[in-house]
Amino acid sequence: MDIDSIAKALKELGHPTRLAIFQRLVKSGTNGLPVGVIQEQLNIPASTLSHHISGLVSAQLIKQRRESRTLYCVVEYQRLKQVLGFLQDECCADEQAATK
């Protein structure tokens, strides 16, 4: 994972509305949620929601799938693990190197 890609993901999650959307989707699990349900539960206007979902999709944090007339949003859990791993991978590396 390159640092620019991680920075984009963190930037998208740095907005309160996108973070709320992402948190709600994480809670929903691997099936995701229909866009209409997200809109209803978070009380976000459709155009605003579309804008924020677009940002999360562009950062590859979520994907969308269509079932008939319903558009679902689903978390890209592998991507989430990569972002979290980037933050954790070198935890305390300088401390550990100093003690060797």
KOLVODREN-474964 format. One record per residue: residue in three letters; y, z, x of N, C-alpha, C, O, CB in turn. Coordinates in nm, 4 decimals. Glycine has a CB too. Layout:
BEGIN
+------+----------+----------+----------+----------+----------+----------+----------+----------+----------+----------+----------+----------+----------+----------+----------+
| rest |      nc2 |      nc3 |      nc1 |     cac2 |     cac3 |     cac1 |      cc2 |      cc3 |      cc1 |      oc2 |      oc3 |      oc1 |     cbc2 |     cbc3 |     cbc1 |
+------+----------+----------+----------+----------+----------+----------+----------+----------+----------+----------+----------+----------+----------+----------+----------+
|  ALA |        Y |        Z |        X |        Y |        Z |        X |        Y |        Z |        X |        Y |        Z |        X |        Y |        Z |        X |
...
+------+----------+----------+----------+----------+----------+----------+----------+----------+----------+----------+----------+----------+----------+----------+----------+
***
This chain:
BEGIN
+------+----------+----------+----------+----------+----------+----------+----------+----------+----------+----------+----------+----------+----------+----------+----------+
| rest |      nc2 |      nc3 |      nc1 |     cac2 |     cac3 |     cac1 |      cc2 |      cc3 |      cc1 |      oc2 |      oc3 |      oc1 |     cbc2 |     cbc3 |     cbc1 |
+------+----------+----------+----------+----------+----------+----------+----------+----------+----------+----------+----------+----------+----------+----------+----------+
|  MET |  -0.1180 |   0.0000 |   0.0838 |   0.0000 |   0.0000 |   0.0000 |   0.1235 |   0.0000 |   0.0877 |   0.1376 |   0.0852 |   0.1754 |   0.0003 |   0.1206 |  -0.0950 |
|  ASP |   0.2111 |  -0.0928 |   0.0652 |   0.3319 |  -0.0965 |   0.1459 |   0.4396 |  -0.0060 |   0.0844 |   0.4384 |   0.0224 |  -0.0354 |   0.3835 |  -0.2414 |   0.1589 |
|  ILE |   0.5290 |   0.0365 |   0.1668 |   0.6307 |   0.1336 |   0.1255 |   0.7241 |   0.0778 |   0.0176 |   0.7697 |   0.1526 |  -0.0689 |   0.7124 |   0.1774 |   0.2464 |
|  ASP |   0.7532 |  -0.0528 |   0.0217 |   0.8406 |  -0.1126 |  -0.0803 |   0.7766 |  -0.1076 |  -0.2189 |   0.8441 |  -0.0822 |  -0.3187 |   0.8737 |  -0.2579 |  -0.0436 |
|  SER |   0.6470 |  -0.1319 |  -0.2236 |   0.5742 |  -0.1281 |  -0.3502 |   0.5702 |   0.0134 |  -0.4074 |   0.5879 |   0.0335 |  -0.5276 |   0.4319 |  -0.1812 |  -0.3311 |
|  ILE |   0.5471 |   0.1091 |  -0.3217 |   0.5462 |   0.2501 |  -0.3636 |   0.6858 |   0.2906 |  -0.4103 |   0.7001 |   0.3593 |  -0.5114 |   0.4987 |   0.3426 |  -0.2472 |
|  ALA |   0.7880 |   0.2484 |  -0.3374 |   0.9259 |   0.2820 |  -0.3742 |   0.9605 |   0.2257 |  -0.5113 |   1.0276 |   0.2925 |  -0.5900 |   1.0244 |   0.2289 |  -0.2689 |
|  LYS |   0.9160 |   0.1043 |  -0.5411 |   0.9428 |   0.0443 |  -0.6721 |   0.8752 |   0.1261 |  -0.7824 |   0.9360 |   0.1528 |  -0.8861 |   0.8936 |  -0.1028 |  -0.6761 |
|  ALA |   0.7510 |   0.1653 |  -0.7604 |   0.6798 |   0.2458 |  -0.8602 |   0.7517 |   0.3782 |  -0.8835 |   0.7693 |   0.4202 |  -0.9979 |   0.5343 |   0.2713 |  -0.8157 |
|  LEU |   0.7926 |   0.4433 |  -0.7768 |   0.8620 |   0.5713 |  -0.7905 |   0.9990 |   0.5536 |  -0.8550 |   1.0437 |   0.6396 |  -0.9308 |   0.8768 |   0.6384 |  -0.6541 |
|  LYS |   1.0654 |   0.4426 |  -0.8253 |   1.1950 |   0.4142 |  -0.8877 |   1.1781 |   0.4007 |  -1.0389 |   1.2561 |   0.4568 |  -1.1159 |   1.2576 |   0.2850 |  -0.8283 |
|  GLU |   1.0772 |   0.3271 |  -1.0805 |   1.0541 |   0.3086 |  -1.2239 |   1.0221 |   0.4420 |  -1.2911 |   1.0666 |   0.4672 |  -1.4031 |   0.9396 |   0.2083 |  -1.2476 |
|  LEU |   0.9466 |   0.5261 |  -1.2246 |   0.9125 |   0.6569 |  -1.2812 |   1.0287 |   0.7553 |  -1.2725 |   1.0239 |   0.8625 |  -1.3328 |   0.7913 |   0.7146 |  -1.2101 |
|  GLY |   1.1335 |   0.7194 |  -1.1975 |   1.2493 |   0.8070 |  -1.1810 |   1.3450 |   0.8061 |  -1.2993 |   1.4409 |   0.8833 |  -1.3019 |   1.3237 |   0.7681 |  -1.0582 |
|  HIS |   1.3204 |   0.7209 |  -1.3958 |   1.4056 |   0.7171 |  -1.5160 |   1.3394 |   0.8032 |  -1.6239 |   1.2200 |   0.7871 |  -1.6496 |   1.4270 |   0.5683 |  -1.5672 |
|  PRO |   1.4132 |   0.8933 |  -1.6871 |   1.3525 |   0.9844 |  -1.7851 |   1.2770 |   0.9145 |  -1.8983 |   1.1701 |   0.9608 |  -1.9379 |   1.4588 |   1.0707 |  -1.8444 |
|  THR |   1.3296 |   0.8057 |  -1.9502 |   1.2611 |   0.7372 |  -2.0611 |   1.1315 |   0.6733 |  -2.0134 |   1.0288 |   0.6840 |  -2.0805 |   1.3525 |   0.6300 |  -2.1235 |
|  ARG |   1.1351 |   0.6066 |  -1.8976 |   1.0124 |   0.5447 |  -1.8460 |   0.9096 |   0.6505 |  -1.8094 |   0.7897 |   0.6312 |  -1.8299 |   1.0433 |   0.4570 |  -1.7238 |
|  LEU |   0.9561 |   0.7613 |  -1.7556 |   0.8631 |   0.8694 |  -1.7221 |   0.7988 |   0.9250 |  -1.8492 |   0.6794 |   0.9549 |  -1.8494 |   0.9361 |   0.9822 |  -1.6447 |
|  ALA |   0.8750 |   0.9391 |  -1.9556 |   0.8197 |   0.9876 |  -2.0831 |   0.7172 |   0.8889 |  -2.1382 |   0.6123 |   0.9295 |  -2.1883 |   0.9326 |   1.0101 |  -2.1865 |
|  ILE |   0.7471 |   0.7602 |  -2.1291 |   0.6528 |   0.6576 |  -2.1753 |   0.5249 |   0.6657 |  -2.0928 |   0.4145 |   0.6674 |  -2.1474 |   0.7155 |   0.5152 |  -2.1652 |
|  PHE |   0.5409 |   0.6706 |  -1.9611 |   0.4250 |   0.6744 |  -1.8721 |   0.3416 |   0.8003 |  -1.8949 |   0.2187 |   0.7943 |  -1.8982 |   0.4701 |   0.6673 |  -1.7260 |
|  GLN |   0.4082 |   0.9125 |  -1.9104 |   0.3375 |   1.0386 |  -1.9356 |   0.2573 |   1.0302 |  -2.0656 |   0.1432 |   1.0760 |  -2.0722 |   0.4376 |   1.1566 |  -1.9421 |
|  ARG |   0.3177 |   0.9717 |  -2.1676 |   0.2476 |   0.9583 |  -2.2962 |   0.1261 |   0.8675 |  -2.2822 |   0.0212 |   0.8935 |  -2.3410 |   0.3425 |   0.9030 |  -2.4043 |
|  LEU |   0.1409 |   0.7607 |  -2.2039 |   0.0287 |   0.6692 |  -2.1830 |  -0.0825 |   0.7333 |  -2.1000 |  -0.2006 |   0.7115 |  -2.1272 |   0.0771 |   0.5419 |  -2.1147 |
|  VAL |  -0.0457 |   0.8114 |  -2.0002 |  -0.1463 |   0.8820 |  -1.9211 |  -0.2264 |   0.9747 |  -2.0121 |  -0.3486 |   0.9841 |  -2.0011 |  -0.0799 |   0.9623 |  -1.8055 |
|  LYS |  -0.1566 |   1.0419 |  -2.1006 |  -0.2222 |   1.1336 |  -2.1949 |  -0.3194 |   1.0600 |  -2.2865 |  -0.4208 |   1.1163 |  -2.3278 |  -0.1174 |   1.2071 |  -2.2791 |
|  SER |  -0.2887 |   0.9342 |  -2.3184 |  -0.3724 |   0.8582 |  -2.4133 |  -0.5052 |   0.8139 |  -2.3545 |  -0.5981 |   0.7831 |  -2.4292 |  -0.2975 |   0.7368 |  -2.4619 |
|  GLY |  -0.5163 |   0.8100 |  -2.2231 |  -0.6423 |   0.7716 |  -2.1603 |  -0.6564 |   0.6218 |  -2.1404 |  -0.5580 |   0.5479 |  -2.1456 |  -0.7566 |   0.8213 |  -2.2423 |
|  THR |  -0.7792 |   0.5775 |  -2.1177 |  -0.8058 |   0.4393 |  -2.0783 |  -0.7911 |   0.3372 |  -2.1904 |  -0.7856 |   0.2172 |  -2.1632 |  -0.9425 |   0.4300 |  -2.0230 |
|  ASN |  -0.7847 |   0.3813 |  -2.3144 |  -0.7644 |   0.2871 |  -2.4252 |  -0.6178 |   0.2504 |  -2.4438 |  -0.5868 |   0.1477 |  -2.5041 |  -0.8187 |   0.3460 |  -2.5542 |
|  GLY |  -0.5280 |   0.3330 |  -2.3929 |  -0.3862 |   0.3067 |  -2.4082 |  -0.3383 |   0.3297 |  -2.5499 |  -0.4074 |   0.3896 |  -2.6323 |  -0.3553 |   0.1664 |  -2.3666 |
|  LEU |  -0.2171 |   0.2803 |  -2.5765 |  -0.1563 |   0.2974 |  -2.7090 |  -0.0871 |   0.1687 |  -2.7505 |  -0.0359 |   0.0948 |  -2.6663 |  -0.0557 |   0.4154 |  -2.7093 |
|  PRO |  -0.0857 |   0.1422 |  -2.8804 |  -0.0056 |   0.0300 |  -2.9293 |   0.1429 |   0.0587 |  -2.9063 |   0.1866 |   0.1736 |  -2.9129 |  -0.0335 |   0.0038 |  -3.0800 |
|  VAL |   0.2189 |  -0.0460 |  -2.8796 |   0.3620 |  -0.0320 |  -2.8562 |   0.4293 |   0.0382 |  -2.9744 |   0.5171 |   0.1222 |  -2.9546 |   0.4262 |  -0.1697 |  -2.8322 |
|  GLY |   0.3891 |   0.0047 |  -3.0953 |   0.4485 |   0.0663 |  -3.2137 |   0.4275 |   0.2168 |  -3.2196 |   0.5147 |   0.2905 |  -3.2656 |   0.3920 |   0.0035 |  -3.3374 |
|  VAL |   0.3130 |   0.2617 |  -3.1736 |   0.2841 |   0.4061 |  -3.1713 |   0.3722 |   0.4752 |  -3.0676 |   0.4256 |   0.5832 |  -3.0926 |   0.1337 |   0.4320 |  -3.1403 |
|  ILE |   0.3870 |   0.4125 |  -2.9515 |   0.4749 |   0.4689 |  -2.8478 |   0.6164 |   0.4812 |  -2.9032 |   0.6821 |   0.5842 |  -2.8879 |   0.4739 |   0.3804 |  -2.7186 |
|  GLN |   0.6614 |   0.3755 |  -2.9671 |   0.7967 |   0.3739 |  -3.0238 |   0.8141 |   0.4859 |  -3.1257 |   0.9142 |   0.5575 |  -3.1243 |   0.8262 |   0.2379 |  -3.0893 |
|  GLU |   0.7172 |   0.4999 |  -3.2125 |   0.7236 |   0.6018 |  -3.3173 |   0.7187 |   0.7434 |  -3.2593 |   0.7983 |   0.8294 |  -3.2970 |   0.6090 |   0.5822 |  -3.4164 |
|  GLN |   0.6253 |   0.7667 |  -3.1679 |   0.6078 |   0.9012 |  -3.1134 |   0.7248 |   0.9459 |  -3.0262 |   0.7604 |   1.0637 |  -3.0253 |   0.4804 |   0.9073 |  -3.0334 |
|  LEU |   0.7844 |   0.8520 |  -2.9529 |   0.8932 |   0.8883 |  -2.8625 |   1.0309 |   0.8592 |  -2.9212 |   1.1334 |   0.8899 |  -2.8603 |   0.8777 |   0.8148 |  -2.7319 |
|  ASN |   1.0319 |   0.7995 |  -3.0407 |   1.1570 |   0.7697 |  -3.1103 |   1.2535 |   0.6880 |  -3.0224 |   1.3686 |   0.7257 |  -3.0003 |   1.2243 |   0.9002 |  -3.1545 |
|  ILE |   1.2013 |   0.5752 |  -2.9737 |   1.2781 |   0.4858 |  -2.8866 |   1.2993 |   0.3546 |  -2.9612 |   1.2031 |   0.2997 |  -3.0149 |   1.2049 |   0.4617 |  -2.7491 |
|  PRO |   1.4220 |   0.3024 |  -2.9663 |   1.4447 |   0.1724 |  -3.0306 |   1.3597 |   0.0628 |  -2.9653 |   1.3355 |   0.0672 |  -2.8447 |   1.5940 |   0.1347 |  -3.0236 |
|  ALA |   1.3149 |  -0.0346 |  -3.0433 |   1.2238 |  -0.1386 |  -2.9959 |   1.2765 |  -0.2135 |  -2.8739 |   1.2020 |  -0.2362 |  -2.7786 |   1.1967 |  -0.2364 |  -3.1066 |
|  SER |   1.4031 |  -0.2520 |  -2.8758 |   1.4575 |  -0.3281 |  -2.7624 |   1.4628 |  -0.2430 |  -2.6359 |   1.4372 |  -0.2926 |  -2.5262 |   1.5978 |  -0.3808 |  -2.7956 |
|  THR |   1.4954 |  -0.1173 |  -2.6509 |   1.4991 |  -0.0257 |  -2.5364 |   1.3585 |  -0.0030 |  -2.4826 |   1.3371 |  -0.0030 |  -2.3614 |   1.5637 |   0.1090 |  -2.5761 |
|  LEU |   1.2638 |   0.0162 |  -2.5719 |   1.1255 |   0.0370 |  -2.5313 |   1.0732 |  -0.0843 |  -2.4552 |   1.0083 |  -0.0699 |  -2.3517 |   1.0374 |   0.0654 |  -2.6533 |
|  SER |   1.1011 |  -0.2015 |  -2.5059 |   1.0571 |  -0.3252 |  -2.4413 |   1.1115 |  -0.3342 |  -2.2989 |   1.0394 |  -0.3714 |  -2.2063 |   1.1021 |  -0.4477 |  -2.5231 |
|  HIS |   1.2372 |  -0.3004 |  -2.2825 |   1.3005 |  -0.3021 |  -2.1496 |   1.2287 |  -0.2063 |  -2.0545 |   1.1992 |  -0.2428 |  -1.9407 |   1.4504 |  -0.2641 |  -2.1601 |
|  HIS |   1.2010 |  -0.0864 |  -2.0995 |   1.1377 |   0.0139 |  -2.0135 |   0.9919 |  -0.0204 |  -1.9849 |   0.9444 |   0.0014 |  -1.8734 |   1.1467 |   0.1520 |  -2.0780 |
|  ILE |   0.9219 |  -0.0726 |  -2.0812 |   0.7831 |  -0.1144 |  -2.0590 |   0.7792 |  -0.2264 |  -1.9556 |   0.6915 |  -0.2289 |  -1.8692 |   0.7172 |  -0.1609 |  -2.1920 |
|  SER |   0.8739 |  -0.3183 |  -1.9646 |   0.8818 |  -0.4280 |  -1.8689 |   0.8939 |  -0.3761 |  -1.7252 |   0.8315 |  -0.4299 |  -1.6338 |   1.0006 |  -0.5185 |  -1.9024 |
|  GLY |   0.9738 |  -0.2722 |  -1.7063 |   0.9877 |  -0.2124 |  -1.5738 |   0.8581 |  -0.1518 |  -1.5235 |   0.8241 |  -0.1662 |  -1.4061 |   1.0949 |  -0.1069 |  -1.5758 |
|  LEU |   0.7859 |  -0.0845 |  -1.6110 |   0.6585 |  -0.0237 |  -1.5731 |   0.5532 |  -0.1298 |  -1.5426 |   0.4709 |  -0.1124 |  -1.4528 |   0.6089 |   0.0688 |  -1.6839 |
|  VAL |   0.5562 |  -0.2395 |  -1.6178 |   0.4635 |  -0.3508 |  -1.5932 |   0.4957 |  -0.4155 |  -1.4585 |   0.4052 |  -0.4444 |  -1.3802 |   0.4715 |  -0.4565 |  -1.7079 |
|  SER |   0.6238 |  -0.4381 |  -1.4317 |   0.6620 |  -0.5036 |  -1.3060 |   0.6265 |  -0.4197 |  -1.1837 |   0.6036 |  -0.4743 |  -1.0757 |   0.8109 |  -0.5330 |  -1.3058 |
|  ALA |   0.6218 |  -0.2890 |  -1.1995 |   0.5812 |  -0.1996 |  -1.0911 |   0.4297 |  -0.1825 |  -1.0873 |   0.3775 |  -0.1075 |  -1.0049 |   0.6488 |  -0.0632 |  -1.1064 |
|  GLN |   0.3598 |  -0.2514 |  -1.1758 |   0.2135 |  -0.2487 |  -1.1868 |   0.1590 |  -0.1105 |  -1.2204 |   0.0453 |  -0.0773 |  -1.1866 |   0.1515 |  -0.2966 |  -1.0580 |
|  LEU |   0.2414 |  -0.0305 |  -1.2873 |   0.1964 |   0.1021 |  -1.3300 |   0.1221 |   0.0969 |  -1.4626 |   0.0370 |   0.1814 |  -1.4904 |   0.3147 |   0.1966 |  -1.3413 |
|  ILE |   0.1548 |  -0.0031 |  -1.5446 |   0.0818 |  -0.0236 |  -1.6699 |   0.0518 |  -0.1719 |  -1.6858 |   0.1146 |  -0.2572 |  -1.6231 |   0.1630 |   0.0299 |  -1.7920 |
|  LYS |  -0.0455 |  -0.2001 |  -1.7711 |  -0.0754 |  -0.3377 |  -1.8103 |  -0.0721 |  -0.3436 |  -1.9619 |  -0.0745 |  -0.2409 |  -2.0298 |  -0.2145 |  -0.3856 |  -1.7544 |
|  GLN |  -0.0666 |  -0.4630 |  -2.0126 |  -0.0662 |  -0.4803 |  -2.1575 |  -0.1822 |  -0.5696 |  -2.1973 |  -0.2213 |  -0.6601 |  -2.1235 |   0.0682 |  -0.5398 |  -2.2065 |
|  ARG |  -0.2362 |  -0.5429 |  -2.3143 |  -0.3408 |  -0.6284 |  -2.3702 |  -0.3133 |  -0.6470 |  -2.5183 |  -0.2617 |  -0.5576 |  -2.5854 |  -0.4827 |  -0.5678 |  -2.3469 |
|  ARG |  -0.3478 |  -0.7619 |  -2.5668 |  -0.3254 |  -0.7930 |  -2.7067 |  -0.4594 |  -0.7920 |  -2.7795 |  -0.5575 |  -0.8510 |  -2.7342 |  -0.2544 |  -0.9300 |  -2.7225 |
|  GLU |  -0.4608 |  -0.7242 |  -2.8921 |  -0.5757 |  -0.7256 |  -2.9831 |  -0.5223 |  -0.7710 |  -3.1174 |  -0.4543 |  -0.6962 |  -3.1876 |  -0.6468 |  -0.5837 |  -2.9929 |
|  SER |  -0.5541 |  -0.8945 |  -3.1518 |  -0.5018 |  -0.9561 |  -3.2729 |  -0.3490 |  -0.9564 |  -3.2659 |  -0.2917 |  -1.0229 |  -3.1796 |  -0.5519 |  -0.8810 |  -3.4002 |
|  ARG |  -0.2835 |  -0.8845 |  -3.3539 |  -0.1370 |  -0.8812 |  -3.3552 |  -0.0794 |  -0.7575 |  -3.2878 |   0.0423 |  -0.7391 |  -3.2844 |  -0.0871 |  -0.8883 |  -3.4968 |
|  THR |  -0.1664 |  -0.6731 |  -3.2343 |  -0.1224 |  -0.5469 |  -3.1758 |  -0.1202 |  -0.5554 |  -3.0237 |  -0.2172 |  -0.5987 |  -2.9615 |  -0.2133 |  -0.4324 |  -3.2209 |
|  LEU |  -0.0085 |  -0.5135 |  -2.9645 |   0.0074 |  -0.5110 |  -2.8197 |  -0.0110 |  -0.3677 |  -2.7714 |   0.0607 |  -0.2769 |  -2.8133 |   0.1466 |  -0.5670 |  -2.7771 |
|  TYR |  -0.1078 |  -0.3493 |  -2.6832 |  -0.1388 |  -0.2178 |  -2.6279 |  -0.0844 |  -0.2061 |  -2.4859 |  -0.0797 |  -0.3044 |  -2.4120 |  -0.2908 |  -0.1927 |  -2.6295 |
|  CYS |  -0.0438 |  -0.0866 |  -2.4489 |  -0.0052 |  -0.0551 |  -2.3118 |  -0.1083 |   0.0424 |  -2.2561 |  -0.1464 |   0.1390 |  -2.3223 |   0.1403 |   0.0051 |  -2.3049 |
|  VAL |  -0.1528 |   0.0159 |  -2.1340 |  -0.2565 |   0.0967 |  -2.0707 |  -0.2148 |   0.1260 |  -1.9269 |  -0.1664 |   0.0373 |  -1.8566 |  -0.3948 |   0.0245 |  -2.0751 |
|  VAL |  -0.2333 |   0.2482 |  -1.8842 |  -0.2007 |   0.2872 |  -1.7469 |  -0.2962 |   0.2186 |  -1.6503 |  -0.4162 |   0.2085 |  -1.6757 |  -0.2074 |   0.4412 |  -1.7299 |
|  GLU |  -0.2410 |   0.1722 |  -1.5401 |  -0.3206 |   0.1204 |  -1.4281 |  -0.3546 |   0.2411 |  -1.3402 |  -0.2815 |   0.2737 |  -1.2467 |  -0.2421 |   0.0070 |  -1.3458 |
|  TYR |  -0.4658 |   0.3062 |  -1.3717 |  -0.4996 |   0.4319 |  -1.3055 |  -0.5228 |   0.4152 |  -1.1553 |  -0.4917 |   0.5056 |  -1.0776 |  -0.6227 |   0.4917 |  -1.3695 |
|  GLN |  -0.5764 |   0.3023 |  -1.1144 |  -0.5974 |   0.2792 |  -0.9713 |  -0.4634 |   0.2764 |  -0.8983 |  -0.4498 |   0.3304 |  -0.7884 |  -0.6743 |   0.1470 |  -0.9478 |
|  ARG |  -0.3668 |   0.2140 |  -0.9599 |  -0.2320 |   0.2072 |  -0.9022 |  -0.1705 |   0.3472 |  -0.8949 |  -0.1081 |   0.3833 |  -0.7951 |  -0.1414 |   0.1128 |  -0.9858 |
|  LEU |  -0.1885 |   0.4251 |  -1.0009 |  -0.1390 |   0.5630 |  -1.0021 |  -0.2007 |   0.6417 |  -0.8872 |  -0.1313 |   0.7176 |  -0.8195 |  -0.1705 |   0.6314 |  -1.1372 |
|  LYS |  -0.3299 |   0.6242 |  -0.8651 |  -0.3972 |   0.6932 |  -0.7546 |  -0.3410 |   0.6493 |  -0.6198 |  -0.3281 |   0.7308 |  -0.5285 |  -0.5483 |   0.6670 |  -0.7593 |
|  GLN |  -0.3074 |   0.5211 |  -0.6069 |  -0.2497 |   0.4706 |  -0.4817 |  -0.1131 |   0.5338 |  -0.4558 |  -0.0831 |   0.5735 |  -0.3432 |  -0.2372 |   0.3169 |  -0.4860 |
|  VAL |  -0.0311 |   0.5430 |  -0.5590 |   0.1022 |   0.6026 |  -0.5437 |   0.0891 |   0.7503 |  -0.5066 |   0.1555 |   0.7977 |  -0.4144 |   0.1853 |   0.5867 |  -0.6743 |
|  LEU |   0.0047 |   0.8217 |  -0.5776 |  -0.0142 |   0.9636 |  -0.5467 |  -0.0760 |   0.9828 |  -0.4085 |  -0.0384 |   1.0739 |  -0.3348 |  -0.1025 |   1.0298 |  -0.6529 |
|  GLY |  -0.1709 |   0.8963 |  -0.3743 |  -0.2346 |   0.9026 |  -0.2434 |  -0.1357 |   0.8797 |  -0.1309 |  -0.1430 |   0.9454 |  -0.0270 |  -0.3460 |   0.8013 |  -0.2346 |
|  PHE |  -0.0434 |   0.7874 |  -0.1508 |   0.0593 |   0.7605 |  -0.0506 |   0.1385 |   0.8873 |  -0.0201 |   0.1720 |   0.9143 |   0.0953 |   0.1538 |   0.6486 |  -0.0984 |
|  LEU |   0.1677 |   0.9637 |  -0.1230 |   0.2442 |   1.0871 |  -0.1046 |   0.1607 |   1.1977 |  -0.0404 |   0.2146 |   1.2847 |   0.0280 |   0.2984 |   1.1349 |  -0.2383 |
|  GLN |   0.0308 |   1.1943 |  -0.0623 |  -0.0556 |   1.3015 |  -0.0134 |  -0.1219 |   1.2719 |   0.1208 |  -0.1554 |   1.3641 |   0.1952 |  -0.1610 |   1.3297 |  -0.1145 |
|  ASP |  -0.1408 |   1.1449 |   0.1517 |  -0.2233 |   1.1069 |   0.2668 |  -0.1827 |   1.1710 |   0.3985 |  -0.2690 |   1.2067 |   0.4787 |  -0.2201 |   0.9601 |   0.2828 |
|  GLU |  -0.0559 |   1.1859 |   0.4217 |  -0.0134 |   1.2389 |   0.5503 |   0.0409 |   1.3806 |   0.5402 |   0.1165 |   1.4265 |   0.6258 |   0.0906 |   1.1493 |   0.6104 |
|  CYS |   0.0010 |   1.4477 |   0.4349 |   0.0458 |   1.5854 |   0.4170 |   0.0084 |   1.6703 |   0.5387 |  -0.1080 |   1.6791 |   0.5779 |  -0.0152 |   1.6457 |   0.2889 |
|  CYS |   0.1083 |   1.7306 |   0.5953 |   0.0913 |   1.8257 |   0.7071 |   0.0341 |   1.7609 |   0.8342 |  -0.0166 |   1.8320 |   0.9210 |  -0.0001 |   1.9395 |   0.6639 |
|  ALA |   0.0412 |   1.6274 |   0.8469 |  -0.0144 |   1.5578 |   0.9634 |   0.0522 |   1.6045 |   1.0924 |  -0.0153 |   1.6196 |   1.1942 |   0.0020 |   1.4061 |   0.9479 |
|  ASP |   0.1809 |   1.6271 |   1.0902 |   0.2495 |   1.6728 |   1.2111 |   0.2039 |   1.8126 |   1.2513 |   0.1891 |   1.8414 |   1.3701 |   0.4009 |   1.6713 |   1.1899 |
|  GLU |   0.1819 |   1.8985 |   1.1539 |   0.1325 |   2.0339 |   1.1815 |  -0.0058 |   2.0276 |   1.2439 |  -0.0338 |   2.0962 |   1.3422 |   0.1290 |   2.1185 |   1.0526 |
|  GLN |  -0.0912 |   1.9456 |   1.1866 |  -0.2288 |   1.9353 |   1.2355 |  -0.2343 |   1.8764 |   1.3752 |  -0.3161 |   1.9186 |   1.4570 |  -0.3125 |   1.8510 |   1.1409 |
|  ALA |  -0.1481 |   1.7789 |   1.4038 |  -0.1441 |   1.7180 |   1.5365 |  -0.0950 |   1.8186 |   1.6404 |  -0.1407 |   1.8161 |   1.7547 |  -0.0537 |   1.5935 |   1.5359 |
|  ALA |  -0.0043 |   1.9053 |   1.6032 |   0.0521 |   2.0038 |   1.6955 |  -0.0500 |   2.1094 |   1.7340 |  -0.0419 |   2.1664 |   1.8428 |   0.1741 |   2.0702 |   1.6339 |
|  THR |  -0.1469 |   2.1366 |   1.6457 |  -0.2460 |   2.2409 |   1.6731 |  -0.3661 |   2.1889 |   1.7517 |  -0.4536 |   2.2668 |   1.7895 |  -0.2934 |   2.3020 |   1.5431 |
|  LYS |  -0.3710 |   2.0598 |   1.7764 |  -0.4854 |   2.0025 |   1.8498 |  -0.4615 |   2.0061 |   1.9973 |  -0.5466 |   1.9623 |   2.0747 |  -0.5124 |   1.8594 |   1.8063 |
+------+----------+----------+----------+----------+----------+----------+----------+----------+----------+----------+----------+----------+----------+----------+----------+
***
